[in-house]
Amino acid sequence: MLTPCILVCSLDDKTGLCFGCGRTRDEIGLWTTYTDGERQAIMAALPARLEGIERRPRRETRRRQLASRSREDDPC
């Protein structure tokens, strides 16, 4: 299934949009119930949405945590 998720999963309090993908909480929760056409329509709108929010999550993301741990484990 096509998804715009980049594992940031933190919502902007002002806009209600995810800092990572630009979807709303409802869109994220209902994503698997949408048709392919509905998902594509939402995904087409995401770049414009993301331009309107500052893309800095309020907390450390899961992806950043995993990357940080792998660097710590790297013997070099």
Long-range contacts (C-beta under 8 A, 24 or more apart in sequence): 1-31, 1-32, 1-39, 2-36, 2-39, 2-40, 2-43, 3-31, 3-39, 4-43, 4-46, 6-63, 7-61, 7-62, 7-63, 8-57, 8-61, 8-63, 9-61, 9-62, 10-57, 10-58, 10-59, 10-61, 12-53, 12-54, 14-53, 15-49, 15-52, 15-53, 17-49, 17-50, 17-52, 17-53, 19-53, 19-55, 19-56, 19-57, 20-55, 20-57, 20-61, 21-46, 22-46, 22-47, 22-49, 22-50, 22-53
